[in-house]
Amino acid sequence: PEDVNKNWIIIAFSDSTYYPAARIWYNQLKALGYENHYLIALDDQVYEKCLSENIRTKKASSDFNRDPKSLGPSGKLSRLWSIRLTTIFNLLRTNVNVFISDVDSIWLKHQNLNLLPFPSLIDIYHGLGTKHPLEAYEKYGFVVCGCIGAYRSNERVIEFFRQTLSNKTK
């Protein structure tokens, strides 16, 4: 049987705009006793700030602010999701489970991630979103919330990400 109790890491992404909230998020998790959370720096400024403030950090798969003038609002959102998915994929391939959180998520208590309220047979978990985007909600009857999710590092999930990322350019 697969080891469902692999190490978990908790990640959140931030660029310079969201860094004040990201710092609060990081420090709150630290105060709750977490030692496995990282701020994923979307740009070099955030990466340097994290290093100077002793915040555990990793660089995102690519720089979010690369060619910012060439992107409109939907282009920036698309790039952010591409970076998030690629970064999660790369982390999963290092044999750790990944729990993703937005920096504006409020954590109130410490939770052993190996005891999450979903069965070990579930490889991917997302909260439900609202009805946005409406066309997806009308088609499928639900929308996945990207602000919180959990991914078990195993061949099924890694292959899911591999296929998802290979389809993003089609």
N, C-alpha and C positions, 0 to 999 in steps of 0.2 A: 504493500500500500504506500501511497505517496505520503510524504511528510507534510501534513497540513499545518504543522507548528513551526514552519520556517520563520526566520526573523522577519518582522515587519518594520518598514520605515514609513514615516508620515512625511508627506511633502506638501508644500504650497509654493506657488509661483508668484514672483513679484518683479515689476520693473520699478524705476525710480518714482513713478507717480504713486504707486501703492506701498512704497517702502514704510511709511509711518505705520500703516495698519499691519503690515507684515511683521514689523518689529514687535508690536503688541501681541499678535498671534503667537509668534515664536516664544516670547517671554511668558505668556500665559501657559503654554504647554510645558515649558521648563518649570514653572511654579507648581504645576500639577504633578511633576515628577517624571515627565517623559524625557528620555535620553536618546530617542531614535527619530527625532524630527529634524528636517532640513528645510531651509529656504532655498528654492531653486531660483537662481538669479537669471533674470531675462536680459540683463545687460551688464556691461563691465562695471558701471557705477555701483549697482547693487552688490555685485560680487565683492568689490573692494570695501564697501561699507560693512558688509557682513564679516569679512576677514578682520577689519579694524575693530569691530565690536564683539568679537568672539562668538559670532552666530554661526552655527554649523550650516554650511552652504555647499551647493554644487552648482556648476554652470548648466544652464539649459542646453539642449541639443544644438541650438543656434541662437544668434542674437535677434531678439524681438524687434529692435529698432533699426535693423538693417534696411536701408532705403525707405525711410518713413514717408517721404513725399510721394512715393509711387503707390502708396496704399490708401484707399479710402477706408471708412469705418468698417465695412464688411471685409475688406482685405486684411485689416489688422486683426479682426476677430478670427478669420480663417487662419492666419499665420500663428496666432496664439494657440489655437487648437492643434495645429500641426506640430508645434513645439511641444505642447503638453503630451500628445500621444507618442511622439518620438522619444521624449525623455522617459516616460513611463515604460515604454518598450525596452529601452536600453537598460533601465534599472531592473526590470523583470528578468532580463537575460543574465544578470549577475546573481540570480538565484535568491532574491529577496522578494517578499510580498510587499505590495505598495498600497498605501492608503493615501488618497489625495484629498486635500481640503482647500477651500478658498481661504484667503487670509481674513475675510470678514465673517468666517464661521466662528461662533463663540463656543469654546470648550469649557465646561463647568466642572467636570470630574475626570479623574484618571480612569481609563478603561483598558484592561488587558486585551489587546487586539486579537489574541488567540481565542478569546472567549466572546467574540462578536456575536450578536444575536442572529446570525445566519448559519445554517449548517455547513459543515466542512465539505459537503458535496457541491456547494455553490462556489464557482470559481470567480465570478464577477458580480459585484453588488453596486447598485446606484440608487440614490434616492429618487423619488418621482419629482418631476418638475411641475410647472403650472401648465397652461395650455399654449405656451409659446415655444416654438413657432406653431401657429394655429394650423397650418396645412399639414404638419406632421401629426399633431394631435387628432385632427379629423381623419387622417388616413389610418393611424395605428391605435388611437384611443388612449394614448399615454405619451408623455415626453420624459426622457431621461434627464435628470438634473446633473449637470456637470460639476456642481460645487462640492460634491462629496462622492467618493467612490472607493472601492476596495478591489484589488486584483491579486489573486494568488499566482505565484510564479510556478507555472507548470507548462508542459508542452502545449496543452490546449489553448491556454491564454496567450502564450507567446505566438502561437500560430495565428490566433485571432488578430492580434496586433499586427503581425507581419502582413496578413491579407488586408486588413483595414488600411494600413499605410501604403501598400502597393496599389490600392484602389483610389487613393486620394488624388492622384494625378489623372485619372481616367474621366 
